Amino acid sequence: MRSPKSLSREQVLFAAVVTIVPILLCGFMFGFDIPLASAQFWVRPKNDMIAMTAAYEAYVRQPWGWPVTMVSGLLPKPFSIVFSDSIPWLSIVLKASGLGPYFNPLGVFLMLSYPLQAWGMVALLRALGVKDKVPLAIGGLMALLFPTWIARQFGHIALCGHWLILFSLALTVSSARLGLTWKRVGGFAALAALATGVHAYHLVPIGACFGAALLAELLQRRGGAWTRVPLAAVAVLASVALPALFLGYGEGSGPTGGAAAIGLYSMNVFGPVWPQASNVFGQYWTGGWYRGTLDPNGGQYFEGFQFMGVGPLLLVGAMLATLVFGLARGRRPEAGVVARWAPLALAMLALTLWAIGWVVYAGPAHLFDVPKPSGKVAEIIGGYRAHGRFFWAPGYLLMALGIAWASRLPRRASVGLLAVALAVQAYDSNPLRQGVRHVFSGPDSLEMPSAFANSPAIRGRPWVFRPTYFCSPNPLDERVISQMALIAVRTGGTSNTFATARSNDAPCAEVPPALTLDAAPGDRRMTVVLANGKMEGGDLTPVAQRGDCYRFKRGVICGRDLGGIDGLTPVLPGELAVERPPLLSIRLDQPPKSDALVSGWADLDPGGKGIWTLGPKALFTLDAPKTIGPNGFFVDIVAIGFSDEPIRPQRVTLYAEGRRVDSQSVDTGNFYTYRFKVPNGAVKPGQAVRFMFDLPDARASKNDPRVLGIGVQEIRIVQ
């Protein structure tokens, strides 16, 4: 028998394992300074975290209002940071404490979520009857390696609060076994209130768990259940309604898309067992996503990502095999098992069916569609359009059941099996950790001239974007709007559009009359027109006659006092009016391979959208225009940079007959149009010109031995 002293030492060691190890893992993933606003990553955050950070920084700079989460200056009307996913409860605490300028709530939440994730699984395992601290510790560590949780860390930080779901499952299991006491009702109410100020998606699995606990209480006919259950329901509903009012859930809401929004971001029927980003199955990180993953409808690669990992699947498979073997030998369930566990099973089944949703795929095959709701019901359900996430709770419960089953084996076999499952899971989930670490390895690349972003001339000015965020058809342009909105916040400016969870933008076809005119004296507005890859025409047309516009990489910026900023090129009135037809165009995304490509070019890959350059030089020959004006001509390319770690743009310099003419930086995210200017006098009119791309950043990767630079879809000569 253990002495109290040795038991205490064991408890301390156990607590250290499930607390310190997660914190160390968090530091390994993101750096130990990740909670600080001064961390390198938060200087220029990436993807959706740009908007989350911008809304928070605007919020802490502004006086308090009502509701207390309101932020102004990023949209035509104030909105609640509930809709920017800036983790409202943490934002409020940081602002109220005066620590807002020193901490980033996303980083703080990440750091807290690592130990809470482990403790959440420990709580669930204890509720399932596991007492041995070794299986408990292994279970806590396995929760840190659960693929769907790691996948959320690519950028949707509020959804890393899976520990809210784990603690809810623990309360449900405890309630089913021991009764829904008022203490457990208080636990559900606290979790629901907390989730309301973290992210509304957590409320669905918490609600399912709470509903299962209520039904189990009634079915088991516990004393006072018919009084306690309705009172408990009212208490938990109030714990959601009151915080929702306090946090401003009605301030910033917009249309959800209704029935049209549901069915895309769904879970595949085979999602939990179909390998995704699995090291065991060779699905390595490519620098952008994972090779060989499943995405039959275009929305399942991330929001429908529900692969449980090889380690948990081994445990669940062994558990199910044992159960089937026991039933085959005549073993019968204990009395009362249906009343106790059927509600939880039904709740998990409902979440699973909702995750699969209305457009049903099994592997790559589209099986059938379920009729979608309409009207107000569709609008409510459309608010949860990424419904593939709802398998999180069933997935965690299955893993916990597998660990609990293994813990009941003879101790040596139990610890050995769990240790193997943990090791397998650590190996299998390594590509996911690699991808997340890559995202946080450095700040985002700036999509505008750094001199402009740091110029005193832009301080305290209104930014007017055209098209607005939700009207932009181009993901790269959306990213630029978010980057500029963050700069506007940090320089005391305002914006007419912002990347919130619900669109509050003006109608896309609406063109304000002031957009077409030069800024009047005293008008401090800067009009930013994102061009969707075009050099003329399109969305640039309304500002084409203005004389105060300057071109930058993604479009033009118009306004007063912008002349002389390095990186902004003045645009003449009328220059942007009409898209110039190319004098010559060569498409490289379809066979046969053009004779114009001399050397340094690959063949078109099967299904490829363009041809890759090979090595540091790529030569091609095109005829110069027969007449070259005083401003020369342009060589436009539609291209994408090769993506490998570390992600960085490809520097491309164009030479014409050995003369350096222009340089561009080609991004890795999507195909985009890049323009190289060939000045007058560089070549002779009508001459067959030998062009060369110089590509100093071309490189091979461990997955592709070719030295790749840029993928080119089209080359055009424009007068």
N, C-alpha and C positions, 0 to 999 in steps of 0.2 A: 504494500500500500504506500502511495506517495505521501511524503510529508508536506505540510502546508508550505514550507519554505521552497521545496522543489516545484510544487504546483504553481506558486507565485512566479518563480523564474520561468516556467514554461509559458505562463500567461503573458509575461512581458515579452518573451521571444516571439510568441505568436503575434502579438499586437505589433511588434516591430516589423515582422515579415509582411503583414498585410497593410502596413502604413508606409514604412520607409522604402521598401522595394518599389511600390508604385510611384512614389515621389522621385526616386532615382530614375525610373523608367521615363517619367515625364521629362525630367531634365535631359536625359539622353535624346529624347525625341525632339524637344523644342528649345532646349537651353533653360537653365535655372532662372534666367531673367525674364522669362516669358510673361509673368504677371505685370511687369513694369511697362509703363507707356514709353519709356526710353529704350526698350529692347529694339534691336536693329530691325526686326521684322515689322513692328508696328509703325516705324517711320514711313514705310510704303508697303502696307499690307496687300494681299492678293485676293483675287476673285471676290466673292460676296463679302469678305471681311473688310473690303475697302468701304462699302456703304455702312456696314455695322459700326465700324470705327468712326466714320465721319459723323453719323447721327449722334453717337455717344459724345464725341468731342464738342459738337455744337450744343448738346444738352448741358454739359457741365459748364459751358461758358455763359449760359443764359440764366436769367433770374427764374425763380420758381413760378409756376403757374398752376392752374387746375384744368384737368387732372395733373397730377404731379409729374407725369412722364412727358409732358408736351414739349416739343421742340419746334422752333420757327426758323424761317429763312431758307429752308431747303426745298420747299414746295410753295405754291401760291397761298396755301393755308397751312396752319400748324397741324402737326400729326403727332401721334404717340409713338415713342420708341419701341412699343410692342411690335409695331409693323416694320421696324428695321432690324429685328432679331438681336437687339443690343443688350439682352438679358436685363430686363427692367429692374428687378429687385436689387441686383448688384449695382447697377448704375445709380439707383436712388441712394443706396448706402454710401457709395464712393463720393457722390456729390454732397450729401448731407454731412459727411465726415471731413470734407475739405481735402480728401485724398484724390479727388477726381483727376487732376492734372498729372498725377504720379503713377496711376495704375490704369491698365486697360481691362475692362470687365471680361473680355473674351479670354485673355491670358489668365486672369485670376480663376475663372470658371474651369479652364482646362486643368490648371494645377490642382484645384480642389476635386475635380471629377476623378482623377486617377485613384487616390485612396478610397474615395466614396464608392467607386465602382467595385473595388475589391470587397469592401465592407458590406455592400449591398448583396453580393453573392454569398458572403458568409452568413448574413441574416437569413437569406432564403434557405440555405443548406441547414442551418439550425432549426428553422421552422419545419423542415422535412425530417428532422430527427437525427441529423448528423452531429455527433458530439466530439469525435476524435479530432484534435486540432490539426493533425497533419493533413487529412482530407479537406478540412476547412480551409487551411492555408493554400493548398494546391488549387482548390476551387476558386478562391479569391484571385489567385494569379491567372487562372484560366480565363476568368472574366475579363482580364486586361488584354487577352489575346483573341477575344471574340471578334471575328472579321467585321460584322456590321457596325460594331462600336468604333473600331479603328477607322473604318471608311468614313464615318461622320467627321473625323478630324481633318479631312481634306479642306474644311472651311466652314461647315455649318455648326459652329461651336455650341450653340444652345441645345442642339440635338445630341450633344455628347452626354447629356444628363440621363443616361440609361439607368443610372443608379436609382432614379426615381421609380422606374419600372420594377427594378429588382426589389426595392423595399416594399412596393405595393404587392408584388407576388408573395413576399414573405408574410405580410399582414393577412393576405387571403388564405394562405396555407395554414397559418396559426389560427385564424378565425374558424376555418373548417374543422380543424382538429380539436380546438380547445374552447371555441365560442367567441362570438363577436362582442367582446366587452367594450365598455365605454372608452377604455384606454386605447383599444384598437380603432374604434371609431375616430377618436382624436388623432390617431396616427394617419388614417386615411384623409381626414380633413386637412391636416398639416401638409401632407404630400400634395393634395389637390391645390391648396392655396399656393404652395411653393411653385408647382408646375405652371400655374396661371401666370406667374411672373418670370418664368424661364422660357417656355415655349408651349403653345396650345396643343401641339401634336402629342405631348406627353399625357394630356388629359384623357385621350381616348383609351389607351391601355390601362391607365389608373381607374377610369370609370368602369371598364370591363372587369377589372379585379374586384372593385368594390361591389359591383352588381352580383358577382359570383359569391362574395362573402354574405351579402344579404340573403340571396336565395338559399345558400347552404344553411344559414341560420333558421330559416323558415322550414325547410325540408326536414331538418333534424329535430324540429319541434322542441327547441330549447325553451326553458321557462322565460316568459316575458318577451318572447321574440316578436309577437304581433304588435307590441307597443314600442319595443326598441328599434325595430327595423324602419318604420316610417320616420321616427325621430332622427335616426342616424342618417337617413336619406336627406332630410331637410338640412341637417347640420353640414353635410358634405356639399350639397348644392349651394348653400350659403357661403361656404368657404371658397367657392369658385366665383359666385356672382358678386360678392362684395369686393374682392381684389380686382375683378374685371372692371368694375365701376371705378375703383380707385386708380387703376392703371390706364384707364382711357381706351378700352377696347372699342369704343364707338367712335374714336377720333382718328381717322385715317383709314377706315375700312372702305373698300371699294368692291366692284363686281368680282366674283370669284371665277367666272367662266361657266358656271352651271354644269350641265351634262357634258359640254364639250371639253371640260377640264379633266374629267375622270376617264381612266382607262389606259392612259399612256404610261404614267409613272407607277407601274404595277409590278407585282411579284410574279415571276414565272412559277407555274405549278411545280416544277422541279428545282426552283430556286434554292431551297435549303440544302440540297444535296448535289446540285450541279456545280462543279468547281469553278470558282471565280477568284482571280488573283491568288491562285494556289501554287505554292512553291513545289509541292509534291507532284503536281500535274504540269509543271514547267511553264506556268503563266507568269512570266517575269515582267518586271516594270520596264516600259519602253521609253520612259521620260514624259509621256503624256497620259497613258493608261496602261492596261495589261494585255499582253498578247493572248489571243485565243479565248477571250471571255464571251459570254452569251448576251446578246442584245437584239432579239428578233424584231422589236418594234421601235427602237430608237430611244426608249426611255427607261429600259430595265438595267442598263449597265451600272447605274449609280443609285437611283431612288428605289429600284427593285432589287438591289444587292442584298441578298439574304443567305448567302452561303455560310454554313455554320462552322466550317473548318474540319479538317480530317480528324483532329484529336477528339472533339466532342462527338462526331459521327461514329467513331470507333466505340465510344462508351455507350451511346444510344443504341447502336446496332447490337452490341453484346447484351444490353439490358432487354431489348425487345426479343432477342433470340431466347434468352432465359425465360422470359415471361411466356412466350409461345410454347416452349418445352414444358414448362410447369402446367400450363392449361391442358396440354396434350396428355399429361400424366394424371389428369383428374384433379389438380389443385383448384380449389374454389376460392373466390374472394371472400374476405371476412364480412360479417354482417354489418349493414349500414354503409357500405362503401359507396353505393350509388348516391344516396342522399348527401354524403359528405363531399364526394369528388365530382359528381356529374355537373354541378354548376360551373366549376372551374374549367372542366373539359369543354363544356359548351361555350364558355366565354373565349377560350383559346381557339376553338373551331371557328367562332364568328369572326375573330380578328384575322384568322388565316384566310377565310373566304373573302373578307373585305380587302385584304392585302392583294389577293389574286384579282379581284375586281370584276369589271364588266366586259373586258376584252381578254379572253382566256388563251394563254399560250402554254404549251407543254414542250420545253426545249425550244427548238426553232419552229415548231408547228403551231399555227393558229387553229385552235380547236373550234371555238364558237364565241358568239357575243351574247351577253345577257342584256335584256332591254334596260336602258338607262332611265333613271327618274327624270322628272321634268318640273318646271315651275320653281316654287320656293324650296321644295325639298332638294332639288338638284343644286340650287344655289348654296344651300347649307352644306351639302355633301361636297360640292366643288371647292369649298374652303379647305378641305383635306384632300386636294387633288393628288398629292404624292402618297397615295394610300398603300403603296408597296411597303412602306415602313412599318405597317401594323403587325408584321410577323415578329417584331423584336421580342415581344413578351412571350409568345409561344416558343421561340427559339431559345430564350434564356431558361424557360421552364424545362424544356427537354434536356438541355445541357445539365441543369441542376439535378434532374431526376437520374441522369446517367451517372453523375458523380455520387449521388446518394446511394444508388444501387451498388456501385463499386466499393463504397465505404463499408458496406455490410459483409463483404467477403472476409475471409481470414486476413488478419492485419498485414501479414507480409505480402500476400497476393494483392490486397487492396492498395497498399502504398506503391507497390511495384507497377500495377496497372495504371494508377493515376499518374505516377511519375512519367511513364511512357507516353500517356496521352498528353501530358503537359509538354514534354519535349517535342512530340510530333507537332503539336499545335504551334509551338514557338517557331519551329522550322517552317511550317506550312504558311504561317502568316507573315513571314519575313518580307515578302514583296510589298505587302500593305504598309508596313512600317517604313520601308525604304521610300515608297511614294510620298507618304506624309512628311517624312524628314526632308525630302527634296523640296516640297512646297514651302516649308518653313526655313529652308537653308539660307535664304537671303531675301532682300526686299524685292518688290515688283519692279520690272523695267518700266521706265517712264515713257509714256507714249506722246510726249510733247517736248519741245526744247527745254532743257533744264534752265536756260537763261530766262525763259518766259515764266516758268514756275517759280523762280526766285526773284523776279523783278519787282521793285517797289511800285512800278506802274500799275500792277494788278491789285494792289491792296484796297480792301474796303469797297469793292465794286460788285454790282449785280452781274451775274452770269446768266445769259439767255441761250439755251441750247435748242438747236433745230437739226434734225427732229428731236423730240424729247425721248427720254429713256425708253419708255414702253412703245414708242412709235418707231424706234430704230430697228431696221431689219438685220443689223450686223452685230454679232457678239463682241467683236473688237471695238466697235464704236461705243457700245454700251460700257465697255471697260473704261474707255477714255472719259465718258461722262462721269463715271464714278470717281476716277482719279481726279478730275478737275473739281468735282464737288468737294472732295476732301481738301484740295488746295484752297478752294473758296472758304471753307470753314476755318482753316488755319490762318487765312489772311483777312478775316473779317468780312468776307463777301457773302452773297446770297445766290441762290439758284432757283430756276423755274421748274426743275424736274429732279427726281431722286428715285433711287432703286429701292422702293419699299415692297412689302409683300403683296400689296394691293395697288393697282394703278390709280393714280389721281391726276393723270395727265389730261391736258385739253385734247379735243378731237384731233386726230393726226392730220387731217386735210386742212385744218385751220391755219392760215398764214396771216399773222398780225401785220397790219400795214406798215408799222414802224420797221419791220424787218428789212424792207426793201430800200430804206433810205439811209444815207450817211448819218452818223450820230451827230446831233446838234451840239453847239457849244454848251458845256455843262452837263451833257448826257454822259453818265459814267458807265452805262451798260456795255458789256462785251457780248457780242453775238458769236456763238460758236456753232458752226455748221459742220456736222460730221457727214462725210461724203459717200459712205458705203462703197469705198474702193474706186469711186469715179474721180476723174480729174476735171471734168467739166459736166455741166448739165445736171439732171436729177435734182437732188435736194440743194444743189448749189445755185440753181436758177434764180430763186427769189433775191439773192444778194449779188447777182451778177453785175448789176449796174452801179453798185456802190464803189466808192473810191477810197474807202478806209479799211479794206480787207487785206489780210496777209495769209499766205498759205503755210500750213505746217503738214506734218506727215499724214494726218487722218482727215484733213479738211481745211477750213479757213476760219480765222478769227477776225472779226470786224469790230472796230471801235476807235475811240480817240486815244491818242498818246501811246500808241503801240509801235510806232516807227522806231527803227534802230535797235530793236531787241534781237539779239543774235538767234538765228534759227527760224525767224519769221521772214518770209519772202513777200514783198509787196505784189499785189495783184492789180492789173489794170482794169478799169471799167469795161465790161463786155467780155473780158477774157474767159469768164466762167459760164457764159450764157448757154452755149450749145456744145454738146459732146462732139468732139472732133472725130469724124470718120477716119479710120486708119488708112494710110496709103498702102500699107502692106500688113498682113496678119498671118501668123503661122500658129496653128493649133498643135500642141504637143500631147494632148490627152486622148488622142485617137491615132491608130495606125493609118498609113505607114509612117515610119520615122522620117522626118524631113531631111532632105539633102542639105539644107542650110546648116545643120549641126555638123561641125567639122571634127572636133575631138573633145574629150572630157565630158561626154554625155552617156548615160546608161540607156538601156532599152526600156520601153514602157513596161512597167510591171503589170501583171494581170489585174484588171480592175483599177489600175492606177488613174489618178486625176491629173497627172503630169509626169514629166521625165526629170529624173535627178541628175544633177551635175556630179561628175566623178573627179576627185582630186582637187587641187587648189586652183586649177585653170580650166575654163570651159570656153572653147572657141566656136564662133558661128559667123556666117557670112550673109549679109543682107544688102540690097541695093539702096543707096541713099536716094532721097527725093530728087527728081530731075531739076526742081527749082528749090533752092534753099534761101529762105528769107533772112533778114538781118539778125533775127533772134535764134537762128538755127532750127533744129528739129528735136523730137523726142524719141527715145526708145522706151516704150512701156512694156513691162512684164507683169503677168499675173503669177505670183509665186508664193511659196511657203518655205521657211527655213527648216533644215534638218533638226530634229528634236532628240537630244540625248543629254544625259547628265554631264555637267550642270547645264540647265536650260539657259540659253542666251541667244540673242538675235545673231543672224549671220551677216557679217560685214561683206558688202559686195561693191567692188569698184569696176566700172566699165571703162575699157580702153577701146579706142577706135584707131586702127592702123598704128598701134603702138603708143598712141597718145592718151594719157589719162583725161577722161572727160567729166565723170561724175561718180558719186558714191551714194549708196543707200544702205539702210539697216533692215534686213528682211526678217520678219517675226516668224515664230514657230507655231503660233496658234491656229491660224487659218490662212487660206489663200487670200491675197490682197493685191491690189494694183500698186506698182512702184514705177516711178518715172525717172529716167535718166536724161539729162539735157546734153545734147551734142551741139556745141556752139558753132556759129557760122565760121567757116574757114578751117574747121577740123578735118573735113573730108571734101572731096569734089562732088558737085551735083551729078547724080546718075551713076556714080562709081559703085562697083561691087566692094563693099567695105568689110574688112576683116575685123570683127569685134571680138573682144575677149572679156569674160568675167573673171576678175581676180577674187578668190575666195579663201582668205587666210584662216578662216575658222572651220573649214571643211574637216571632217573627222570621221573615223570609224567608231564602231561601238562593239561591245562584246557580243551583241546579237546580230550584227551585220558587218562583215569585214570590209565592205566598200567604204571608201572615203567620200562621204556625201556632203554636199553644200546646200543647194537650194533645189526644190522641186518646182519646175516651171511648167505652167499650164498653157500660156500663150505669150508670144512675142509680137509687138506691134511697132510699126513706124508711124509716128504722128507728126504732121506738119506744124 
